[in-house]
Amino acid sequence: MRETPTWRIPFGIVSLFVLLMLYGVTIARYAPDIIGQWSGGAQTVVYVVLGLIWLLPLKRFLIWMETGRWSAPEAQKEKAD
């Protein structure tokens, strides 16, 4: 556990919020134009995938906020396995 505060955590939270807002607005603006005529089931699948896809880079981003590196330290990798 770190004893001194770091700038990465507040910066990471604010940037995550801003990026998610931009992603959401982009999806809300352009997705209906592209898939608006599709069936309800197909639209549901697309929106579920788009709603989950932002989670893919989240693990590395949270690791960076905590450690300053984009991948987990070796000691944590061994514990996870």
mmCIF file of the C-alpha atoms, coordinates in Angstrom:
data_MODEL
# 
_entry.id   MODEL 
# 
loop_
_atom_site.group_PDB 
_atom_site.id 
_atom_site.type_symbol 
_atom_site.label_atom_id 
_atom_site.label_alt_id 
_atom_site.label_comp_id 
_atom_site.label_asym_id 
_atom_site.label_entity_id 
_atom_site.label_seq_id 
_atom_site.pdbx_PDB_ins_code 
_atom_site.Cartn_x 
_atom_site.Cartn_y 
_atom_site.Cartn_z 
_atom_site.occupancy 
_atom_site.B_iso_or_equiv 
_atom_site.pdbx_formal_charge 
_atom_site.auth_seq_id 
_atom_site.auth_comp_id 
_atom_site.auth_asym_id 
_atom_site.auth_atom_id 
_atom_site.pdbx_PDB_model_num 
ATOM 1  C CA . MET A 1 1  ? 0.000   0.000   0.000   1.00 0.00 ? 1  MET A CA 1 
ATOM 2  C CA . ARG A 1 2  ? 1.368   3.397   -0.900  1.00 0.00 ? 2  ARG A CA 1 
ATOM 3  C CA . GLU A 1 3  ? 1.859   6.009   1.821   1.00 0.00 ? 3  GLU A CA 1 
ATOM 4  C CA . THR A 1 4  ? 2.019   9.136   -0.335  1.00 0.00 ? 4  THR A CA 1 
ATOM 5  C CA . PRO A 1 5  ? -0.761  10.428  -2.572  1.00 0.00 ? 5  PRO A CA 1 
ATOM 6  C CA . THR A 1 6  ? -0.274  10.317  -6.306  1.00 0.00 ? 6  THR A CA 1 
ATOM 7  C CA . TRP A 1 7  ? -1.672  12.494  -9.090  1.00 0.00 ? 7  TRP A CA 1 
ATOM 8  C CA . ARG A 1 8  ? -2.608  9.444   -11.158 1.00 0.00 ? 8  ARG A CA 1 
ATOM 9  C CA . ILE A 1 9  ? -5.726  8.533   -9.183  1.00 0.00 ? 9  ILE A CA 1 
ATOM 10 C CA . PRO A 1 10 ? -7.652  11.843  -9.457  1.00 0.00 ? 10 PRO A CA 1 
ATOM 11 C CA . PHE A 1 11 ? -6.408  12.283  -13.025 1.00 0.00 ? 11 PHE A CA 1 
ATOM 12 C CA . GLY A 1 12 ? -7.466  8.735   -13.867 1.00 0.00 ? 12 GLY A CA 1 
ATOM 13 C CA . ILE A 1 13 ? -10.929 9.141   -12.375 1.00 0.00 ? 13 ILE A CA 1 
ATOM 14 C CA . VAL A 1 14 ? -11.573 12.415  -14.196 1.00 0.00 ? 14 VAL A CA 1 
ATOM 15 C CA . SER A 1 15 ? -10.195 11.141  -17.501 1.00 0.00 ? 15 SER A CA 1 
ATOM 16 C CA . LEU A 1 16 ? -12.165 7.888   -17.192 1.00 0.00 ? 16 LEU A CA 1 
ATOM 17 C CA . PHE A 1 17 ? -15.348 9.896   -16.621 1.00 0.00 ? 17 PHE A CA 1 
ATOM 18 C CA . VAL A 1 18 ? -14.650 12.222  -19.568 1.00 0.00 ? 18 VAL A CA 1 
ATOM 19 C CA . LEU A 1 19 ? -13.743 9.370   -21.922 1.00 0.00 ? 19 LEU A CA 1 
ATOM 20 C CA . LEU A 1 20 ? -16.826 7.363   -20.954 1.00 0.00 ? 20 LEU A CA 1 
ATOM 21 C CA . MET A 1 21 ? -19.022 10.412  -21.543 1.00 0.00 ? 21 MET A CA 1 
ATOM 22 C CA . LEU A 1 22 ? -17.457 10.937  -24.968 1.00 0.00 ? 22 LEU A CA 1 
ATOM 23 C CA . TYR A 1 23 ? -17.872 7.249   -25.793 1.00 0.00 ? 23 TYR A CA 1 
ATOM 24 C CA . GLY A 1 24 ? -21.511 7.273   -24.684 1.00 0.00 ? 24 GLY A CA 1 
ATOM 25 C CA . VAL A 1 25 ? -22.345 10.435  -26.615 1.00 0.00 ? 25 VAL A CA 1 
ATOM 26 C CA . THR A 1 26 ? -20.631 9.066   -29.727 1.00 0.00 ? 26 THR A CA 1 
ATOM 27 C CA . ILE A 1 27 ? -22.564 5.802   -29.507 1.00 0.00 ? 27 ILE A CA 1 
ATOM 28 C CA . ALA A 1 28 ? -25.853 7.618   -28.844 1.00 0.00 ? 28 ALA A CA 1 
ATOM 29 C CA . ARG A 1 29 ? -25.240 9.946   -31.802 1.00 0.00 ? 29 ARG A CA 1 
ATOM 30 C CA . TYR A 1 30 ? -24.093 7.500   -34.483 1.00 0.00 ? 30 TYR A CA 1 
ATOM 31 C CA . ALA A 1 31 ? -25.446 4.049   -33.567 1.00 0.00 ? 31 ALA A CA 1 
ATOM 32 C CA . PRO A 1 32 ? -29.137 4.823   -34.212 1.00 0.00 ? 32 PRO A CA 1 
ATOM 33 C CA . ASP A 1 33 ? -28.282 6.077   -37.710 1.00 0.00 ? 33 ASP A CA 1 
ATOM 34 C CA . ILE A 1 34 ? -26.467 2.836   -38.488 1.00 0.00 ? 34 ILE A CA 1 
ATOM 35 C CA . ILE A 1 35 ? -28.656 0.216   -36.780 1.00 0.00 ? 35 ILE A CA 1 
ATOM 36 C CA . GLY A 1 36 ? -31.979 2.065   -36.500 1.00 0.00 ? 36 GLY A CA 1 
ATOM 37 C CA . GLN A 1 37 ? -33.707 -0.088  -39.112 1.00 0.00 ? 37 GLN A CA 1 
ATOM 38 C CA . TRP A 1 38 ? -32.530 -3.411  -37.673 1.00 0.00 ? 38 TRP A CA 1 
ATOM 39 C CA . SER A 1 39 ? -34.781 -5.680  -35.630 1.00 0.00 ? 39 SER A CA 1 
ATOM 40 C CA . GLY A 1 40 ? -35.095 -5.109  -31.890 1.00 0.00 ? 40 GLY A CA 1 
ATOM 41 C CA . GLY A 1 41 ? -33.124 -8.254  -31.078 1.00 0.00 ? 41 GLY A CA 1 
ATOM 42 C CA . ALA A 1 42 ? -30.216 -7.281  -33.298 1.00 0.00 ? 42 ALA A CA 1 
ATOM 43 C CA . GLN A 1 43 ? -30.169 -3.772  -31.843 1.00 0.00 ? 43 GLN A CA 1 
ATOM 44 C CA . THR A 1 44 ? -30.153 -5.217  -28.338 1.00 0.00 ? 44 THR A CA 1 
ATOM 45 C CA . VAL A 1 45 ? -27.132 -7.377  -29.122 1.00 0.00 ? 45 VAL A CA 1 
ATOM 46 C CA . VAL A 1 46 ? -25.261 -4.407  -30.620 1.00 0.00 ? 46 VAL A CA 1 
ATOM 47 C CA . TYR A 1 47 ? -26.027 -2.152  -27.655 1.00 0.00 ? 47 TYR A CA 1 
ATOM 48 C CA . VAL A 1 48 ? -25.041 -4.847  -25.139 1.00 0.00 ? 48 VAL A CA 1 
ATOM 49 C CA . VAL A 1 49 ? -21.712 -5.360  -26.934 1.00 0.00 ? 49 VAL A CA 1 
ATOM 50 C CA . LEU A 1 50 ? -21.115 -1.598  -27.153 1.00 0.00 ? 50 LEU A CA 1 
ATOM 51 C CA . GLY A 1 51 ? -22.073 -1.270  -23.486 1.00 0.00 ? 51 GLY A CA 1 
ATOM 52 C CA . LEU A 1 52 ? -19.496 -3.852  -22.452 1.00 0.00 ? 52 LEU A CA 1 
ATOM 53 C CA . ILE A 1 53 ? -16.653 -3.089  -24.865 1.00 0.00 ? 53 ILE A CA 1 
ATOM 54 C CA . TRP A 1 54 ? -15.368 -0.161  -22.812 1.00 0.00 ? 54 TRP A CA 1 
ATOM 55 C CA . LEU A 1 55 ? -14.455 -2.671  -20.077 1.00 0.00 ? 55 LEU A CA 1 
ATOM 56 C CA . LEU A 1 56 ? -11.664 -4.211  -22.194 1.00 0.00 ? 56 LEU A CA 1 
ATOM 57 C CA . PRO A 1 57 ? -9.000  -1.533  -21.484 1.00 0.00 ? 57 PRO A CA 1 
ATOM 58 C CA . LEU A 1 58 ? -10.236 -0.850  -17.943 1.00 0.00 ? 58 LEU A CA 1 
ATOM 59 C CA . LYS A 1 59 ? -7.983  -3.377  -16.136 1.00 0.00 ? 59 LYS A CA 1 
ATOM 60 C CA . ARG A 1 60 ? -4.769  -1.921  -17.549 1.00 0.00 ? 60 ARG A CA 1 
ATOM 61 C CA . PHE A 1 61 ? -6.007  1.619   -16.865 1.00 0.00 ? 61 PHE A CA 1 
ATOM 62 C CA . LEU A 1 62 ? -6.728  0.783   -13.211 1.00 0.00 ? 62 LEU A CA 1 
ATOM 63 C CA . ILE A 1 63 ? -3.327  -0.899  -12.877 1.00 0.00 ? 63 ILE A CA 1 
ATOM 64 C CA . TRP A 1 64 ? -1.716  2.274   -14.240 1.00 0.00 ? 64 TRP A CA 1 
ATOM 65 C CA . MET A 1 65 ? -3.632  4.398   -11.735 1.00 0.00 ? 65 MET A CA 1 
ATOM 66 C CA . GLU A 1 66 ? -2.318  2.285   -8.854  1.00 0.00 ? 66 GLU A CA 1 
ATOM 67 C CA . THR A 1 67 ? 1.231   1.458   -9.967  1.00 0.00 ? 67 THR A CA 1 
ATOM 68 C CA . GLY A 1 68 ? 2.239   3.831   -12.752 1.00 0.00 ? 68 GLY A CA 1 
ATOM 69 C CA . ARG A 1 69 ? 2.802   0.886   -15.112 1.00 0.00 ? 69 ARG A CA 1 
ATOM 70 C CA . TRP A 1 70 ? 0.446   -0.488  -17.746 1.00 0.00 ? 70 TRP A CA 1 
ATOM 71 C CA . SER A 1 71 ? 0.871   -4.108  -16.667 1.00 0.00 ? 71 SER A CA 1 
ATOM 72 C CA . ALA A 1 72 ? 0.706   -5.761  -13.265 1.00 0.00 ? 72 ALA A CA 1 
ATOM 73 C CA . PRO A 1 73 ? 3.948   -6.165  -11.297 1.00 0.00 ? 73 PRO A CA 1 
ATOM 74 C CA . GLU A 1 74 ? 5.445   -9.656  -11.442 1.00 0.00 ? 74 GLU A CA 1 
ATOM 75 C CA . ALA A 1 75 ? 4.529   -10.456 -7.810  1.00 0.00 ? 75 ALA A CA 1 
ATOM 76 C CA . GLN A 1 76 ? 0.832   -9.796  -8.505  1.00 0.00 ? 76 GLN A CA 1 
ATOM 77 C CA . LYS A 1 77 ? 0.914   -11.817 -11.725 1.00 0.00 ? 77 LYS A CA 1 
ATOM 78 C CA . GLU A 1 78 ? 2.165   -14.866 -9.812  1.00 0.00 ? 78 GLU A CA 1 
ATOM 79 C CA . LYS A 1 79 ? -0.602  -14.520 -7.185  1.00 0.00 ? 79 LYS A CA 1 
ATOM 80 C CA . ALA A 1 80 ? -3.274  -14.265 -9.892  1.00 0.00 ? 80 ALA A CA 1 
ATOM 81 C CA . ASP A 1 81 ? -2.159  -17.532 -11.518 1.00 0.00 ? 81 ASP A CA 1 
# 
